[in-house]
Amino acid sequence: MQIPKELVLQLIREKFNDDGKAQEADSQLPGQVDTEQHSGLLSKFGVDPSELIAKFTGGGGGGLGGLAGKIGL
């Protein structure tokens, strides 16, 4: 699943309250993060791809709730 990098960064900030970790992720992740292709990088920053998908889709219901709703997508 393709997820905008900003959503990943927001999750990192919320989960770890660590802007330094978010800045490091920002410098290493591409603009569109593929949860399968970039799973190693996500893991490096403490992000479980399935957790990210659940937050992005609002719990897996297919809507744009969760983090996507917070940034107005």
Secondary structure, DSSP 8 states (H G I E B T S, - for coil): -EEEHHHHHHHHHHHH--HHHHHHHHHHS-SEEETTTTHHHHHHTT--HHHHHHHHHTSSSSSS-HHHHHTT-
